[in-house]
Amino acid sequence: MHSHPEAADTLIVGAQLYDGTGAPPVERDVAIRNGRVVAIGNLSNWLAEEVVEANGRALAPGFIDVHTHDDTHVIRSPQMLPKLSQGVTTVIVGNCGISASPMALKGEPPDPMNLLGERDAFQYPTFAAYVDAVNAARPAVNVAALVGHTALRNNHMDRLDRTATAAEIDGMRAQLEEALAHGALGLSTGLAYGSAFAASTEEVMALAEPLAAAGAVYTTHMRTEFDGILDAMDEAFRVGRHAQVPVVISHLKCAGPSNWGRSTEVLERLERARRLQPVGCDCYPYNRSSSTLDLKQVTGDIDITVTWSEPHPEMAGKRIKEIAAEWGVSQQDAAKRLQPAGAVYHNMSEDDVRRILAHPASMVGSDGLPNDPLPHPRLWGAFPRVLGHYARDMALMPLEEAVRKMTSLSARRFGLAQRGEVHVGYHADLVLFDPARVRDAATFERPQQPADGIDAVWVNGVLSYREGQPSGERAGHFVARGAVPAGAAQRAF
């Protein structure tokens, strides 16, 4: 009897394998067939259509960007280069209460829904319609989606500066239930924004009630990230306890100079909650934030850079204090004149950023804004910045821990079945990178630059990016919330 060698579509040989669990790397070969990992080990007797020599570079699960605003981008720009070029193979959309579906506009999109585009971007009255649109667009990355509270409010309320009535909550819940039935990951809120700030905690609690039966999660851009942050955290935890669902705090930060240094206290509050209920957070590796221009934050105590302005596009890239001086008006008046606009806020301390990023409960999410003409560099640089700048150069954490925060932790928390780890039988979402060279190239001045050292990216087994160039193949699709192995979801928190 002759033993026939096994055959694969792709064989990656001699990699330092980071399996995503946080275990130290081991040298392994990995075989891919029909979009799945079919073998891991010493595979010298295997045959493959394509053999990739890793030469000791790192092979990891494809990164999962848990915090994106790519809802419309995955359809309009399906090549998804800002994410693919970082080694991201799955994006989670619908964060901060802002989702492209289910959405029926009555006029222009209310702030901050306009982060996803103009009125014509909102074409998905049901979640099922959005799923179909994503699959028809064939994006280069997988797409999983949350349902935004502000989107639901927009659909059911005549005005957003009040809390919802019982009848309105029923209408919102019906839409949320339709979305959960079609694979939505859960509900997101953006309670800091004017369009949702008037919603009572009770409104959110009532809306979160259908999540538990679907095994879904509650994520929140909390009511404040400034001085009242501990109360805002307590509100988030209360919603989770009421609905009996896991809570993810979006882009955890200590915003505003009066809040700097409080990350120790904030993380203690997170840990205390974690002893009682499943709670986690995501963060991005920068000490500046970005969103629409909020007049409440134009106080003169921090620098604010304008990223876009409808009435004054020529002011993009300038600081508000410079614009105010040029116009001979106060910063507040300048900000009013620039509206609607986007901004980068220089509002965090580096020590707080590092403390939150290093905490075992934190995942990595870019929070990138793909429609900004001058985007925050996190859109193109977040993941390589953690691997290169923070893990390697600053030695903030071992590389295997950085990888865990981008892969298995994220997949388990959000219920992305058979992703986030390199395991036989799992989807072959993989990234090959050079730990010595990996580096974010995007800067605030030149934000639209791909990272260095991301050598190859496979999405569902298809080579999609190699040596700085997309392959032209796009193999992503919509990913419904899956049944995560028993205990894994709780274990992740």
C-alpha positions as CSV (number, residue, x, y, z in Angstrom):
1,M,0.0,0.0,0.0
2,H,1.3,3.4,-1.0
3,S,0.2,6.3,1.2
4,H,-1.1,9.0,-1.0
5,P,-0.1,12.5,0.1
6,E,-2.9,14.8,1.2
7,A,-3.8,17.7,-1.1
8,A,-4.7,21.3,-0.2
9,D,-5.5,24.5,-2.1
10,T,-2.9,26.4,-0.1
11,L,0.0,25.3,2.1
12,I,1.7,27.8,4.4
13,V,5.0,26.3,5.4
14,G,7.3,27.2,8.3
15,A,5.3,29.8,10.1
16,Q,5.5,30.9,13.7
17,L,1.8,30.1,14.5
18,Y,0.0,32.4,16.9
19,D,-3.3,30.5,17.2
20,G,-5.2,33.4,18.7
21,T,-5.8,32.0,22.1
22,G,-2.8,33.9,23.7
23,A,-0.6,30.8,23.7
24,P,3.0,31.4,22.7
25,P,3.9,30.8,19.1
26,V,5.0,27.4,17.7
27,E,6.5,26.5,14.4
28,R,3.8,24.9,12.2
29,D,2.6,24.4,8.6
30,V,-1.0,25.1,7.9
31,A,-3.1,23.6,5.1
32,I,-6.2,25.3,3.6
33,R,-8.9,23.6,1.5
34,N,-12.4,24.8,0.5
35,G,-12.1,27.9,2.7
36,R,-11.2,26.0,5.9
37,V,-8.1,25.1,7.8
38,V,-7.8,21.3,7.2
39,A,-4.4,20.5,8.9
40,I,-1.9,22.0,11.2
41,G,1.5,20.4,11.9
42,N,4.5,19.2,10.0
43,L,2.9,18.8,6.5
44,S,6.0,18.1,4.5
45,N,4.2,15.2,2.7
46,W,1.3,17.4,1.5
47,L,0.7,18.7,-2.0
48,A,-0.9,22.0,-2.7
49,E,-1.8,24.2,-5.7
50,E,0.0,27.1,-3.9
51,V,2.8,26.9,-1.4
52,V,3.7,30.0,0.6
53,E,7.0,29.9,2.5
54,A,6.5,31.8,5.7
55,N,10.2,31.6,6.7
56,G,9.5,32.0,10.3
57,R,7.1,35.0,10.0
58,A,4.0,35.2,12.2
59,L,0.8,33.5,11.0
60,A,-2.3,34.5,13.0
61,P,-6.0,34.4,12.7
62,G,-7.3,37.3,10.5
63,F,-8.0,40.3,12.8
64,I,-11.5,41.1,13.7
65,D,-12.3,44.9,13.9
66,V,-15.0,44.9,16.5
67,H,-15.6,48.6,16.2
68,T,-16.2,50.0,12.8
69,H,-18.5,52.4,10.9
70,D,-18.0,50.5,7.6
71,D,-21.8,49.8,7.3
72,T,-22.1,51.5,3.9
73,H,-18.4,51.3,2.9
74,V,-18.5,47.5,2.6
75,I,-21.1,47.9,-0.1
76,R,-19.8,51.1,-1.8
77,S,-16.1,50.3,-1.7
78,P,-16.1,46.5,-1.4
79,Q,-12.3,46.2,-1.9
80,M,-12.1,47.4,1.8
81,L,-8.4,48.3,1.4
82,P,-8.1,50.3,4.7
83,K,-9.0,47.1,6.6
84,L,-7.6,44.3,4.4
85,S,-4.2,46.0,4.3
86,Q,-4.1,45.8,8.1
87,G,-4.8,42.0,8.2
88,V,-8.4,42.6,9.1
89,T,-10.7,39.8,7.7
90,T,-13.9,40.6,9.6
91,V,-15.5,44.0,10.4
92,I,-18.3,44.5,12.9
93,V,-20.6,47.4,11.8
94,G,-23.5,49.2,13.4
95,N,-21.6,50.6,16.4
96,C,-22.5,53.6,18.6
97,G,-26.2,53.4,17.9
98,I,-25.5,54.2,14.2
99,S,-26.4,51.5,11.7
100,A,-27.3,51.5,8.0
101,S,-30.2,49.2,8.8
102,P,-33.0,48.9,9.6
103,M,-33.3,52.5,8.5
104,A,-36.0,54.6,6.8
105,L,-35.1,58.3,6.6
106,K,-37.7,61.1,6.7
107,G,-35.2,63.7,5.6
108,E,-31.4,64.2,5.9
109,P,-29.7,61.7,8.3
110,P,-29.5,63.1,11.8
111,D,-26.1,63.6,13.4
112,P,-24.2,61.2,14.0
113,M,-26.0,59.0,11.4
114,N,-24.3,61.2,8.8
115,L,-21.0,59.5,9.6
116,L,-22.3,56.7,7.3
117,G,-22.9,59.1,4.4
118,E,-25.5,61.3,2.9
119,R,-29.2,60.5,2.5
120,D,-28.7,58.2,-0.5
121,A,-26.5,55.8,1.6
122,F,-29.5,54.7,3.6
123,Q,-31.3,52.1,1.4
124,Y,-31.9,49.3,3.8
125,P,-35.4,49.5,5.4
126,T,-34.9,46.0,6.9
127,F,-32.0,44.2,8.3
128,A,-32.6,41.4,5.7
129,A,-32.2,43.9,2.9
130,Y,-28.8,44.9,4.3
131,V,-27.7,41.3,4.5
132,D,-28.6,40.8,0.8
133,A,-26.8,44.0,-0.2
134,V,-23.6,43.0,1.6
135,N,-23.7,39.6,-0.1
136,A,-24.4,41.1,-3.5
137,A,-21.5,43.5,-3.1
138,R,-19.1,40.6,-2.2
139,P,-16.8,42.7,0.0
140,A,-13.2,41.6,0.5
141,V,-13.8,41.1,4.3
142,N,-16.5,39.4,6.3
143,V,-19.2,41.7,7.7
144,A,-21.1,41.2,11.0
145,A,-23.6,43.8,12.2
146,L,-25.1,45.3,15.3
147,V,-28.4,47.2,15.2
148,G,-28.2,50.9,16.2
149,H,-30.5,52.3,18.8
150,T,-30.4,55.7,17.1
151,A,-31.4,54.2,13.8
152,L,-34.4,52.5,15.5
153,R,-35.4,55.8,17.2
154,N,-35.2,57.6,13.8
155,N,-37.6,55.1,12.3
156,H,-40.2,55.3,15.1
157,M,-40.1,58.8,16.6
158,D,-41.1,62.2,15.2
159,R,-38.3,63.9,17.2
160,L,-35.2,62.5,19.0
161,D,-34.9,65.0,21.9
162,R,-37.2,63.0,24.2
163,T,-37.6,59.5,25.5
164,A,-39.7,56.9,23.5
165,T,-43.3,56.0,24.4
166,A,-44.3,52.4,25.1
167,A,-45.8,52.2,21.6
168,E,-42.6,53.5,20.0
169,I,-40.5,51.0,22.0
170,D,-42.7,48.2,20.8
171,G,-42.1,49.3,17.2
172,M,-38.4,49.5,17.8
173,R,-38.3,46.0,19.4
174,A,-40.2,44.5,16.5
175,Q,-37.5,45.8,14.1
176,L,-34.7,44.6,16.5
177,E,-36.3,41.1,16.7
178,E,-36.4,40.9,12.8
179,A,-32.7,41.8,12.7
180,L,-31.8,39.2,15.4
181,A,-33.7,36.6,13.5
182,H,-31.5,37.4,10.4
183,G,-28.3,37.1,12.4
184,A,-27.6,40.5,13.9
185,L,-25.0,40.4,16.7
186,G,-27.0,42.6,19.1
187,L,-27.9,46.2,20.0
188,S,-25.6,49.2,20.1
189,T,-26.4,52.6,21.7
190,G,-24.8,56.0,21.3
191,L,-26.2,57.7,24.4
192,A,-23.6,60.5,24.3
193,Y,-25.1,61.9,21.1
194,G,-27.9,64.4,21.0
195,S,-30.0,62.0,19.0
196,A,-30.1,59.5,21.9
197,F,-29.1,61.4,25.0
198,A,-32.8,62.0,25.9
199,A,-33.5,58.3,25.9
200,S,-34.1,57.1,29.5
201,T,-32.2,54.1,30.9
202,E,-35.7,52.4,31.0
203,E,-36.1,52.8,27.2
204,V,-32.8,51.1,26.6
205,M,-33.5,48.3,29.1
206,A,-36.9,47.6,27.5
207,L,-35.2,47.5,24.0
208,A,-32.5,45.2,25.2
209,E,-35.0,42.6,26.5
210,P,-35.1,40.5,23.2
211,L,-31.3,40.1,23.1
212,A,-31.0,37.2,25.6
213,A,-33.1,34.8,23.7
214,A,-31.0,35.4,20.6
215,G,-27.7,35.0,22.5
216,A,-26.9,38.5,21.5
217,V,-24.9,41.3,23.1
218,Y,-25.4,44.9,24.2
219,T,-22.7,47.4,23.1
220,T,-22.6,51.1,24.1
221,H,-21.0,54.4,23.4
222,M,-21.8,55.4,26.9
223,R,-23.7,58.5,28.0
224,T,-20.5,60.2,28.8
225,E,-16.7,59.4,28.7
226,F,-15.9,62.6,30.6
227,D,-16.2,63.3,34.3
228,G,-19.4,61.3,34.8
229,I,-17.9,58.1,33.3
230,L,-18.4,55.9,36.4
231,D,-22.1,56.6,36.5
232,A,-22.3,56.0,32.7
233,M,-20.5,52.6,33.2
234,D,-23.0,51.7,36.0
235,E,-25.9,52.5,33.6
236,A,-24.4,50.2,30.9
237,F,-24.0,47.4,33.5
238,R,-27.5,47.9,34.7
239,V,-28.9,47.4,31.2
240,G,-26.9,44.1,30.9
241,R,-28.2,42.8,34.2
242,H,-31.8,43.7,33.4
243,A,-31.7,42.0,30.0
244,Q,-29.3,39.3,31.2
245,V,-26.9,39.8,28.3
246,P,-23.1,40.5,28.0
247,V,-22.1,44.2,27.8
248,V,-19.3,45.6,25.7
249,I,-18.3,49.2,26.4
250,S,-17.2,50.8,23.1
251,H,-13.9,52.7,22.8
252,L,-13.3,52.9,26.5
253,K,-11.4,56.1,27.3
254,C,-11.0,58.8,29.9
255,A,-11.9,61.9,27.8
256,G,-11.1,65.5,28.8
257,P,-8.1,66.8,30.8
258,S,-10.0,66.8,34.1
259,N,-10.4,63.0,33.6
260,W,-6.8,62.2,32.8
261,G,-5.3,59.6,35.0
262,R,-8.6,58.0,36.0
263,S,-8.1,54.8,33.9
264,T,-7.1,52.9,37.1
265,E,-10.4,53.8,38.7
266,V,-12.3,53.1,35.5
267,L,-10.7,49.7,35.1
268,E,-11.4,48.8,38.8
269,R,-15.1,49.6,38.1
270,L,-14.9,47.3,35.1
271,E,-13.3,44.5,37.1
272,R,-15.8,44.8,39.9
273,A,-18.7,44.4,37.3
274,R,-16.9,41.5,35.7
275,R,-17.2,39.5,38.9
276,L,-21.0,39.8,38.7
277,Q,-21.8,39.8,35.0
278,P,-20.1,39.4,31.6
279,V,-18.6,42.7,30.7
280,G,-15.8,43.8,28.3
281,C,-14.6,46.7,26.3
282,D,-12.9,47.7,23.1
283,C,-10.3,50.5,22.5
284,Y,-8.2,52.0,19.8
285,P,-4.4,52.6,20.2
286,Y,-4.4,56.4,19.9
287,N,-4.7,59.3,22.3
288,R,-7.0,61.3,20.0
289,S,-10.6,60.6,19.2
290,S,-12.7,61.5,16.2
291,S,-16.4,61.9,15.4
292,T,-18.8,64.6,14.2
293,L,-18.0,68.1,15.5
294,D,-19.7,68.5,18.9
295,L,-20.2,72.1,20.1
296,K,-20.2,70.9,23.7
297,Q,-16.6,69.8,23.3
298,V,-15.4,73.2,22.0
299,T,-14.4,74.5,25.3
300,G,-10.9,75.8,24.5
301,D,-9.2,73.3,26.9
302,I,-8.1,70.8,24.2
303,D,-7.0,71.1,20.5
304,I,-9.6,70.1,18.0
305,T,-8.7,69.5,14.3
306,V,-11.4,69.8,11.7
307,T,-11.6,66.7,9.4
308,W,-14.4,68.0,7.1
309,S,-16.9,70.8,7.0
310,E,-19.8,71.1,4.6
311,P,-19.9,74.9,4.4
312,H,-16.1,75.3,4.7
313,P,-14.4,72.2,3.1
314,E,-11.2,74.4,2.8
315,M,-10.8,74.2,6.6
316,A,-10.1,70.5,6.8
317,G,-6.9,69.8,8.5
318,K,-6.9,73.1,10.5
319,R,-7.3,73.5,14.2
320,I,-10.4,75.3,15.4
321,K,-8.4,77.8,17.4
322,E,-6.5,78.7,14.1
323,I,-9.8,79.0,12.2
324,A,-11.3,81.2,15.0
325,A,-8.3,83.5,14.9
326,E,-8.4,83.7,11.1
327,W,-12.1,84.6,11.2
328,G,-11.7,86.9,14.3
329,V,-14.5,85.1,16.2
330,S,-14.6,82.8,19.3
331,Q,-13.9,79.1,19.0
332,Q,-17.6,78.4,19.7
333,D,-18.7,80.7,16.9
334,A,-16.2,79.2,14.5
335,A,-17.5,75.7,15.3
336,K,-21.1,76.8,14.7
337,R,-20.1,78.3,11.4
338,L,-18.3,75.0,10.4
339,Q,-21.4,72.8,11.0
340,P,-22.1,70.1,9.9
341,A,-18.5,69.0,10.3
342,G,-16.2,66.3,11.6
343,A,-13.3,66.6,14.0
344,V,-10.3,65.0,15.8
345,Y,-10.2,65.7,19.5
346,H,-6.9,65.7,21.3
347,N,-8.6,64.5,24.4
348,M,-6.8,61.6,26.0
349,S,-3.7,60.9,28.1
350,E,-1.2,58.4,26.7
351,D,-0.9,56.7,30.1
352,D,-4.6,56.0,30.1
353,V,-4.6,54.7,26.6
354,R,-1.8,52.2,27.4
355,R,-3.5,51.1,30.7
356,I,-6.8,50.4,28.9
357,L,-5.1,48.7,25.9
358,A,-3.1,46.4,28.1
359,H,-6.0,45.3,30.3
360,P,-6.9,41.6,29.6
361,A,-10.6,42.5,29.0
362,S,-10.0,45.0,26.2
363,M,-10.4,44.1,22.5
364,V,-9.0,46.2,19.6
365,G,-11.4,48.1,17.4
366,S,-10.4,50.9,15.0
367,D,-13.4,53.1,15.1
368,G,-12.2,54.4,11.7
369,L,-14.4,56.7,9.7
370,P,-14.1,55.7,6.1
371,N,-16.2,58.6,4.7
372,D,-13.9,61.3,6.3
373,P,-11.9,63.1,3.6
374,L,-9.1,63.4,6.1
375,P,-9.7,60.4,8.4
376,H,-8.1,59.7,11.8
377,P,-5.1,57.4,11.0
378,R,-6.8,54.6,13.0
379,L,-8.8,53.8,9.9
380,W,-5.6,52.4,8.2
381,G,-3.3,51.9,11.2
382,A,-5.0,50.6,14.3
383,F,-4.0,46.9,14.2
384,P,-0.4,47.2,13.1
385,R,0.0,50.0,15.6
386,V,-0.8,47.6,18.4
387,L,1.5,44.8,17.0
388,G,4.4,47.1,16.2
389,H,4.4,50.3,18.3
390,Y,2.8,49.0,21.5
391,A,3.6,45.2,21.6
392,R,7.1,45.2,20.0
393,D,8.5,48.7,20.5
394,M,6.9,49.7,23.9
395,A,6.8,46.1,25.2
396,L,3.3,46.9,26.5
397,M,2.3,43.2,26.1
398,P,3.6,40.0,24.5
399,L,2.8,39.6,20.8
400,E,0.5,36.6,21.4
401,E,-1.6,38.7,23.8
402,A,-1.9,41.5,21.2
403,V,-3.1,38.9,18.7
404,R,-5.6,37.5,21.3
405,K,-7.2,40.9,21.7
406,M,-7.8,41.1,17.9
407,T,-8.9,37.5,17.3
408,S,-10.3,34.9,19.7
409,L,-11.4,37.4,22.4
410,S,-13.4,39.3,19.8
411,A,-14.9,36.2,18.1
412,R,-16.0,34.7,21.4
413,R,-17.5,37.9,22.7
414,F,-19.5,38.7,19.7
415,G,-20.5,35.1,18.7
416,L,-18.5,34.7,15.5
417,A,-18.5,30.9,15.3
418,Q,-15.3,29.1,14.0
419,R,-13.4,32.3,13.6
420,G,-10.7,34.1,15.6
421,E,-8.5,31.0,16.1
422,V,-6.3,28.8,13.9
423,H,-8.0,25.4,14.4
424,V,-8.7,22.5,12.1
425,G,-12.3,23.0,10.8
426,Y,-12.3,26.7,11.4
427,H,-12.7,29.3,8.5
428,A,-9.4,30.1,6.9
429,D,-9.2,33.8,7.8
430,L,-5.5,34.2,8.2
431,V,-2.8,36.9,8.2
432,L,0.9,36.4,7.6
433,F,3.0,39.3,9.0
434,D,6.6,40.1,9.9
435,P,6.8,40.9,13.6
436,A,10.1,42.8,13.1
437,R,8.7,45.0,10.3
438,V,5.0,45.4,11.1
439,R,4.3,49.1,11.6
440,D,1.5,51.6,11.1
441,A,2.4,54.1,8.4
442,A,-0.8,56.2,8.6
443,T,-0.3,59.6,10.4
444,F,-2.6,62.5,11.2
445,E,-1.1,64.5,8.3
446,R,-1.0,61.5,5.8
447,P,-3.7,59.1,7.1
448,Q,-4.4,57.1,4.0
449,Q,-1.3,54.8,4.0
450,P,-1.2,51.0,4.2
451,A,0.8,49.4,7.0
452,D,4.2,47.9,6.6
453,G,4.9,44.2,7.3
454,I,1.5,42.7,6.5
455,D,2.6,40.2,3.9
456,A,-0.4,38.1,3.1
457,V,-4.1,38.0,4.0
458,W,-6.5,35.1,3.4
459,V,-10.3,35.6,3.7
460,N,-12.3,32.4,3.8
461,G,-9.3,30.6,2.3
462,V,-8.8,33.0,-0.6
463,L,-5.6,35.0,-0.9
464,S,-6.9,38.6,-0.9
465,Y,-3.9,40.8,-0.2
466,R,-0.2,40.2,-0.8
467,E,2.9,42.4,-0.4
468,G,1.1,45.7,-0.3
469,Q,-1.4,44.9,-3.1
470,P,-5.0,43.5,-3.1
471,S,-5.1,40.3,-5.2
472,G,-8.4,41.3,-6.8
473,E,-10.2,38.4,-5.3
474,R,-13.0,39.3,-2.8
475,A,-14.2,36.5,-0.7
476,G,-16.0,38.1,2.3
477,H,-19.7,37.8,3.0
478,F,-22.2,38.6,5.7
479,V,-21.6,36.6,8.9
480,A,-24.6,35.9,11.1
481,R,-24.3,35.5,14.9
482,G,-23.3,31.9,15.4
483,A,-23.6,29.4,18.2
484,V,-20.3,29.7,20.0
485,P,-19.0,26.5,21.7
486,A,-20.6,25.9,25.1
487,G,-19.0,28.0,27.7
488,A,-16.8,29.9,25.3
489,A,-19.0,33.0,25.3
490,Q,-19.0,33.3,29.1
491,R,-15.3,32.3,29.2
492,A,-14.5,35.2,26.9
493,F,-15.7,37.7,29.5
